[in-house]
Each structure stands twice: as structure tokens, then as C-alpha cells.
Amino acid sequence: MNQAQSSRFQEARYAFYLFRRNPVVLAGAIISMAALILSILSPYIVNPSLWRITDLTKRLCWNNHMINWGIRNVFDCGGSTYILGTDSYGRDLLKMIIIAIPLDMQISLEVVFSAVLIGVVFGSVAAYAGGIIDEFVLRITDIFLAVPGILLAIVMMVILGRTIPILTFAVLVTWWPTYVRLMRSQVLSEKEKPYVESLKAIGAGRFRILFRHIIPNSIYPIIVQATLDIGSVILTVSALTFIGLTPSPLLPELGTLASSGAQYVFTAPWLTIFPGLAILIISLGFNLLGDGIRDVFDPRLRR
């Protein structure tokens, strides 16, 4: 093993140590990995088309005797056992949550990765080029930042339609300006360092300096913010679908599941509680993971 490989190995070991010594961050990492693994395995655990099958004779059923809500079932549960009860369409709520998690994760990851890509490209180019290019990018981001994000997403969905691609695009439109601003500030600081001047002195091109040296050295805050934003996007998407901006009331999405149970909160409280807990746990997990990644990248903790 050469010196560079040994150095990277030591860095990886120390990063793992920083994660391991904080049980709260470790719990966040476990929750985040569990959510990602469940998203991948979901089609093998539950038939992904099961959400289309309804049985109104089993609606609002609760036969898990470990929790007593003090509420009588409206209909007979039959011989089946439903761990988290059934929803207003007679579907197993646990299976609907398992089907819903991959959809929420997919939307969140698509929004965050797209926002990061847009932010890194436009933010870094604007900061490094400066002048009219920098001013133009800043004014465009100011326009989007001036409008409340959730309001802009609502207007877009009302005008363009209530579909999953439109929902993803509407959230993305409100998310990318933050990354442009963050990346721009990082590149502005990085491009003034001595090694950039050294690269210019030896004749390195602007494209090479920016994309091979400055951006890799500026990307760490973006990674931290992206990890934190995965949970935030899930909360935003769930909020939009909770208020009714969903393609279908049958759609297995966490916000939609919680919304469909809101009208039965006193007769079937599990319909809102368990999808809400799923949103809370996943969002909390990615926020704790983001805090851990920040600790790993913080140079003050690596002395």
C-alpha cells in the first residue's frame, strides 16, 4: 500500500470513528440506510400494484390487539390480520406505507440530485467567471428566492397538472437557487487561494482549474446540505400532497395516506399517525446523518 492509499485509508477510519462515537448520528445513518434499502426491496416485499385493489367491506379495520384505540370497527375485519389496520379503501396500511416510501424517496433524490447539479454548474461558473455572467445568475436566483417556495410549487401544480413528474419539477424549481448561492460562495472563497494562482502560473486552463481543482475542493458543504435536504424535500412533498395536490387519492404516497386519514382522525386515528411517523422518522434520520457528515468534514474536529 503506497503513501496516498494509506492516507486515504486513515481518513476513512477516522471518519468512521467520528460517526461511531456519536450514537445519535449513528442512529440517523442506520435509519437513512434502512429507508434506502426498503425503497430498493419494496417491490419484492409487497406487490407494487396492490394499491389499486380496494375492498370497502374491510375499510377502517383495526384488529391489532397490542394497541387498543377504544374504537369499535365499522366493518368486520374478517380472518385477516392487519398490523397497522386498513385505510378508507380497505387496503392494508402497512403495505401501503411500504409501497409509498420508494415513491417519496425517488422524488426526494431526484429533486436533490438535480438541484445539486444545477447549483454546482451555475454557481461555480458564475463565481469563477464573475462580471455580467455572475450578475445574471444572481438576479435569476433572486427572482426565484423572492417567491415563497411552497406557494410557487402550488401554483405550478395547479396550472401544469397534478402528476408525479410535475410534482417533482415544482419542488425542484423552488430548491435549486439555494445550491447556486451556496456553491457560488464556496468558489468565491476557493478561487482566491494560492494554489489557484500556481495553476494559472503553470498554464492550466480555466476549465481545468474550475472543474478539476476548485469544485472538488468546494463540494463538501454541498454534500452536507444535500443530505439534510433529502428529509426536507420529503416533508415538502408530503405537505403538498396532504393539502390535496396529489395525482390520485388512491396513490400510495405518505402525505396522501396521512391526508386520506385526516377526516377519520377520531374513528381511525392510525390512518394519520403511522404515515406521519414514517415521514418523521425518515426525515429525522437524514437530518441526523447530515449533521454527522458535517462533523466529518469540519476541519476543527480533525485536528
Contacts in CASP RR format, 6 or more apart in sequence:
PFRMAT RR
TARGET T0000
AUTHOR 0000-0000-0000
METHOD contacts of the structure
MODEL  1
MNQAQSSRFQEARYAFYLFRRNPVVLAGAIISMAALILSILSPYIVNPSL
WRITDLTKRLCWNNHMINWGIRNVFDCGGSTYILGTDSYGRDLLKMIIIA
IPLDMQISLEVVFSAVLIGVVFGSVAAYAGGIIDEFVLRITDIFLAVPGI
LLAIVMMVILGRTIPILTFAVLVTWWPTYVRLMRSQVLSEKEKPYVESLK
AIGAGRFRILFRHIIPNSIYPIIVQATLDIGSVILTVSALTFIGLTPSPL
LPELGTLASSGAQYVFTAPWLTIFPGLAILIISLGFNLLGDGIRDVFDPR
LRR
1 9 0 8 1.000
14 302 0 8 1.000
15 296 0 8 1.000
18 292 0 8 1.000
18 295 0 8 1.000
18 296 0 8 1.000
18 301 0 8 1.000
19 25 0 8 1.000
19 26 0 8 1.000
19 29 0 8 1.000
19 292 0 8 1.000
19 296 0 8 1.000
20 26 0 8 1.000
22 292 0 8 1.000
22 295 0 8 1.000
24 288 0 8 1.000
25 288 0 8 1.000
25 289 0 8 1.000
25 291 0 8 1.000
25 292 0 8 1.000
25 295 0 8 1.000
27 285 0 8 1.000
27 288 0 8 1.000
28 284 0 8 1.000
28 285 0 8 1.000
28 286 0 8 1.000
28 288 0 8 1.000
28 289 0 8 1.000
29 285 0 8 1.000
29 288 0 8 1.000
29 289 0 8 1.000
29 292 0 8 1.000
31 281 0 8 1.000
31 282 0 8 1.000
31 284 0 8 1.000
31 285 0 8 1.000
31 286 0 8 1.000
31 288 0 8 1.000
31 289 0 8 1.000
32 230 0 8 1.000
32 282 0 8 1.000
32 285 0 8 1.000
32 286 0 8 1.000
32 289 0 8 1.000
35 101 0 8 1.000
35 105 0 8 1.000
35 282 0 8 1.000
35 285 0 8 1.000
35 286 0 8 1.000
36 105 0 8 1.000
38 45 0 8 1.000
38 98 0 8 1.000
38 101 0 8 1.000
38 102 0 8 1.000
39 101 0 8 1.000
39 102 0 8 1.000
39 105 0 8 1.000
39 106 0 8 1.000
40 102 0 8 1.000
42 48 0 8 1.000
42 98 0 8 1.000
42 99 0 8 1.000
42 101 0 8 1.000
42 102 0 8 1.000
43 102 0 8 1.000
45 98 0 8 1.000
46 95 0 8 1.000
46 98 0 8 1.000
46 99 0 8 1.000
48 99 0 8 1.000
50 91 0 8 1.000
50 92 0 8 1.000
50 95 0 8 1.000
50 99 0 8 1.000
51 91 0 8 1.000
51 96 0 8 1.000
51 99 0 8 1.000
51 250 0 8 1.000
51 251 0 8 1.000
51 252 0 8 1.000
52 250 0 8 1.000
53 91 0 8 1.000
54 89 0 8 1.000
54 90 0 8 1.000
54 91 0 8 1.000
54 250 0 8 1.000
55 89 0 8 1.000
55 90 0 8 1.000
55 91 0 8 1.000
56 89 0 8 1.000
56 90 0 8 1.000
57 75 0 8 1.000
57 76 0 8 1.000
57 90 0 8 1.000
58 75 0 8 1.000
58 77 0 8 1.000
58 78 0 8 1.000
58 80 0 8 1.000
58 86 0 8 1.000
58 90 0 8 1.000
59 74 0 8 1.000
59 75 0 8 1.000
59 86 0 8 1.000
59 87 0 8 1.000
59 88 0 8 1.000
59 89 0 8 1.000
59 90 0 8 1.000
60 73 0 8 1.000
60 74 0 8 1.000
60 75 0 8 1.000
60 86 0 8 1.000
60 87 0 8 1.000
60 88 0 8 1.000
60 90 0 8 1.000
60 264 0 8 1.000
60 267 0 8 1.000
60 268 0 8 1.000
60 271 0 8 1.000
61 73 0 8 1.000
61 75 0 8 1.000
61 77 0 8 1.000
61 78 0 8 1.000
61 82 0 8 1.000
61 85 0 8 1.000
61 86 0 8 1.000
61 90 0 8 1.000
62 69 0 8 1.000
62 71 0 8 1.000
62 73 0 8 1.000
62 77 0 8 1.000
62 82 0 8 1.000
62 85 0 8 1.000
62 86 0 8 1.000
62 268 0 8 1.000
62 270 0 8 1.000
63 73 0 8 1.000
63 77 0 8 1.000
63 81 0 8 1.000
63 82 0 8 1.000
63 85 0 8 1.000
64 81 0 8 1.000
64 82 0 8 1.000
64 83 0 8 1.000
64 84 0 8 1.000
64 85 0 8 1.000
69 269 0 8 1.000
69 270 0 8 1.000
71 267 0 8 1.000
71 268 0 8 1.000
71 269 0 8 1.000
74 267 0 8 1.000
77 86 0 8 1.000
82 92 0 8 1.000
82 93 0 8 1.000
82 94 0 8 1.000
83 94 0 8 1.000
84 92 0 8 1.000
84 93 0 8 1.000
84 94 0 8 1.000
84 97 0 8 1.000
84 270 0 8 1.000
84 274 0 8 1.000
85 92 0 8 1.000
85 93 0 8 1.000
85 94 0 8 1.000
85 270 0 8 1.000
86 92 0 8 1.000
86 93 0 8 1.000
87 93 0 8 1.000
87 96 0 8 1.000
87 257 0 8 1.000
87 260 0 8 1.000
87 261 0 8 1.000
87 271 0 8 1.000
88 260 0 8 1.000
88 261 0 8 1.000
88 264 0 8 1.000
88 268 0 8 1.000
88 271 0 8 1.000
89 250 0 8 1.000
93 257 0 8 1.000
93 270 0 8 1.000
93 271 0 8 1.000
93 274 0 8 1.000
93 275 0 8 1.000
94 274 0 8 1.000
96 252 0 8 1.000
96 257 0 8 1.000
97 252 0 8 1.000
97 254 0 8 1.000
97 257 0 8 1.000
97 274 0 8 1.000
97 275 0 8 1.000
97 278 0 8 1.000
99 252 0 8 1.000
100 252 0 8 1.000
100 253 0 8 1.000
100 254 0 8 1.000
100 255 0 8 1.000
100 256 0 8 1.000
100 257 0 8 1.000
100 275 0 8 1.000
100 278 0 8 1.000
101 254 0 8 1.000
101 278 0 8 1.000
101 282 0 8 1.000
103 164 0 8 1.000
103 251 0 8 1.000
103 252 0 8 1.000
103 253 0 8 1.000
104 234 0 8 1.000
104 237 0 8 1.000
104 238 0 8 1.000
104 253 0 8 1.000
104 254 0 8 1.000
104 279 0 8 1.000
104 282 0 8 1.000
105 234 0 8 1.000
105 282 0 8 1.000
107 164 0 8 1.000
107 167 0 8 1.000
107 168 0 8 1.000
107 171 0 8 1.000
107 233 0 8 1.000
107 234 0 8 1.000
107 237 0 8 1.000
108 230 0 8 1.000
108 231 0 8 1.000
108 233 0 8 1.000
108 234 0 8 1.000
108 237 0 8 1.000
109 230 0 8 1.000
110 168 0 8 1.000
110 172 0 8 1.000
111 168 0 8 1.000
111 171 0 8 1.000
111 172 0 8 1.000
111 175 0 8 1.000
111 233 0 8 1.000
112 175 0 8 1.000
112 226 0 8 1.000
112 229 0 8 1.000
112 230 0 8 1.000
112 233 0 8 1.000
113 226 0 8 1.000
114 172 0 8 1.000
114 176 0 8 1.000
115 172 0 8 1.000
115 175 0 8 1.000
115 176 0 8 1.000
115 178 0 8 1.000
115 179 0 8 1.000
115 226 0 8 1.000
115 229 0 8 1.000
116 179 0 8 1.000
116 222 0 8 1.000
116 226 0 8 1.000
118 176 0 8 1.000
118 179 0 8 1.000
118 180 0 8 1.000
119 176 0 8 1.000
119 179 0 8 1.000
119 180 0 8 1.000
119 182 0 8 1.000
119 183 0 8 1.000
119 222 0 8 1.000
120 179 0 8 1.000
120 183 0 8 1.000
120 215 0 8 1.000
120 219 0 8 1.000
120 222 0 8 1.000
122 137 0 8 1.000
122 180 0 8 1.000
122 183 0 8 1.000
123 137 0 8 1.000
123 179 0 8 1.000
123 180 0 8 1.000
123 181 0 8 1.000
123 183 0 8 1.000
123 184 0 8 1.000
123 187 0 8 1.000
124 183 0 8 1.000
124 184 0 8 1.000
124 187 0 8 1.000
124 210 0 8 1.000
124 211 0 8 1.000
124 214 0 8 1.000
124 215 0 8 1.000
124 218 0 8 1.000
125 133 0 8 1.000
125 137 0 8 1.000
125 210 0 8 1.000
126 133 0 8 1.000
126 134 0 8 1.000
126 136 0 8 1.000
126 137 0 8 1.000
126 138 0 8 1.000
126 180 0 8 1.000
126 184 0 8 1.000
127 134 0 8 1.000
127 183 0 8 1.000
127 184 0 8 1.000
127 185 0 8 1.000
127 186 0 8 1.000
127 187 0 8 1.000
127 188 0 8 1.000
127 191 0 8 1.000
128 187 0 8 1.000
128 191 0 8 1.000
128 206 0 8 1.000
128 209 0 8 1.000
128 210 0 8 1.000
128 214 0 8 1.000
134 184 0 8 1.000
137 180 0 8 1.000
137 184 0 8 1.000
138 184 0 8 1.000
141 177 0 8 1.000
141 180 0 8 1.000
141 181 0 8 1.000
144 152 0 8 1.000
144 173 0 8 1.000
144 174 0 8 1.000
144 176 0 8 1.000
144 177 0 8 1.000
145 177 0 8 1.000
145 181 0 8 1.000
149 174 0 8 1.000
150 174 0 8 1.000
150 236 0 8 1.000
150 239 0 8 1.000
150 240 0 8 1.000
152 170 0 8 1.000
152 173 0 8 1.000
152 174 0 8 1.000
153 170 0 8 1.000
153 171 0 8 1.000
153 173 0 8 1.000
153 174 0 8 1.000
153 236 0 8 1.000
153 240 0 8 1.000
154 170 0 8 1.000
154 240 0 8 1.000
154 243 0 8 1.000
154 245 0 8 1.000
156 166 0 8 1.000
156 169 0 8 1.000
156 170 0 8 1.000
156 173 0 8 1.000
157 166 0 8 1.000
157 167 0 8 1.000
157 170 0 8 1.000
157 240 0 8 1.000
157 245 0 8 1.000
158 245 0 8 1.000
160 166 0 8 1.000
160 169 0 8 1.000
160 170 0 8 1.000
162 245 0 8 1.000
162 246 0 8 1.000
162 247 0 8 1.000
163 247 0 8 1.000
164 247 0 8 1.000
167 237 0 8 1.000
167 240 0 8 1.000
167 241 0 8 1.000
167 245 0 8 1.000
167 247 0 8 1.000
170 240 0 8 1.000
171 233 0 8 1.000
171 236 0 8 1.000
171 237 0 8 1.000
171 240 0 8 1.000
174 236 0 8 1.000
175 229 0 8 1.000
175 233 0 8 1.000
178 225 0 8 1.000
179 222 0 8 1.000
179 225 0 8 1.000
182 221 0 8 1.000
182 222 0 8 1.000
182 225 0 8 1.000
183 218 0 8 1.000
183 222 0 8 1.000
186 218 0 8 1.000
186 219 0 8 1.000
186 221 0 8 1.000
186 222 0 8 1.000
187 210 0 8 1.000
187 214 0 8 1.000
187 215 0 8 1.000
187 218 0 8 1.000
189 218 0 8 1.000
190 196 0 8 1.000
190 214 0 8 1.000
190 217 0 8 1.000
190 218 0 8 1.000
191 214 0 8 1.000
195 213 0 8 1.000
196 209 0 8 1.000
196 213 0 8 1.000
196 214 0 8 1.000
199 205 0 8 1.000
199 208 0 8 1.000
199 209 0 8 1.000
199 213 0 8 1.000
200 209 0 8 1.000
204 213 0 8 1.000
220 297 0 8 1.000
221 297 0 8 1.000
223 293 0 8 1.000
223 297 0 8 1.000
224 290 0 8 1.000
224 293 0 8 1.000
224 294 0 8 1.000
224 297 0 8 1.000
227 286 0 8 1.000
227 289 0 8 1.000
227 290 0 8 1.000
227 293 0 8 1.000
228 286 0 8 1.000
228 287 0 8 1.000
228 290 0 8 1.000
228 291 0 8 1.000
230 286 0 8 1.000
231 282 0 8 1.000
231 283 0 8 1.000
231 285 0 8 1.000
231 286 0 8 1.000
231 287 0 8 1.000
232 283 0 8 1.000
234 254 0 8 1.000
234 279 0 8 1.000
234 282 0 8 1.000
234 283 0 8 1.000
234 286 0 8 1.000
235 279 0 8 1.000
235 283 0 8 1.000
237 253 0 8 1.000
237 255 0 8 1.000
238 253 0 8 1.000
238 254 0 8 1.000
238 255 0 8 1.000
238 258 0 8 1.000
238 276 0 8 1.000
238 279 0 8 1.000
239 255 0 8 1.000
240 246 0 8 1.000
241 251 0 8 1.000
241 253 0 8 1.000
241 254 0 8 1.000
241 255 0 8 1.000
241 256 0 8 1.000
241 259 0 8 1.000
242 255 0 8 1.000
242 256 0 8 1.000
242 258 0 8 1.000
242 259 0 8 1.000
242 262 0 8 1.000
243 259 0 8 1.000
244 256 0 8 1.000
244 259 0 8 1.000
246 253 0 8 1.000
246 255 0 8 1.000
246 256 0 8 1.000
246 259 0 8 1.000
249 256 0 8 1.000
249 260 0 8 1.000
254 275 0 8 1.000
254 276 0 8 1.000
254 278 0 8 1.000
254 279 0 8 1.000
255 275 0 8 1.000
255 276 0 8 1.000
255 279 0 8 1.000
257 271 0 8 1.000
257 275 0 8 1.000
258 271 0 8 1.000
258 272 0 8 1.000
258 275 0 8 1.000
258 276 0 8 1.000
258 279 0 8 1.000
260 271 0 8 1.000
261 268 0 8 1.000
261 271 0 8 1.000
261 272 0 8 1.000
262 271 0 8 1.000
262 272 0 8 1.000
264 271 0 8 1.000
265 271 0 8 1.000
265 272 0 8 1.000
295 301 0 8 1.000
END
